[in-house]
Amino acid sequence: MIVLALAGVVQPLTASAQDKSCIEAQCRALGQFRSCDKPVDGAKVFSARVLAMSKECSKNILSVQVEEGSANRLPSVIEIELGPCISFYGKVDDVTQIALREPHRPDVRRYTLACRIW
């Protein structure tokens, strides 16, 4: 009987721990990204078509098709992580400018946006 009672207490704690695998971000300000007008120093700017928008935990993700991706050592479709406090102010099929600072490699599909938003 005691084991059953403890199982009832432990199970909700386990489920609660699983629910917290995504940490909620506390944003001091919310930014909107439409196109990269102010890239971070050293970032390379690319033209890309927005294929999808999604959310992974608290991160906003854009899937884009990079124009001339192979010439820039990028896969044709990549994901851009905007972060928790920036959302895309546009729609699927928009053409936008993105900037990447990380080394471009054909086997890497996710990059971090390298634009100044504020």
Buried (B, 14 or more C-beta within 10 A) or exposed (E): EEEEEEEEEEEEEEEEEEEEEEEEEEEEEEBEBEBBEEBBEEBBBBBBBBBEBEEEEBBBBBBBBBEEBEEEEBBEBBBBBBBBBBBBEBEEEBEBBBBBBEEBEEEBEEBBBBBEBE
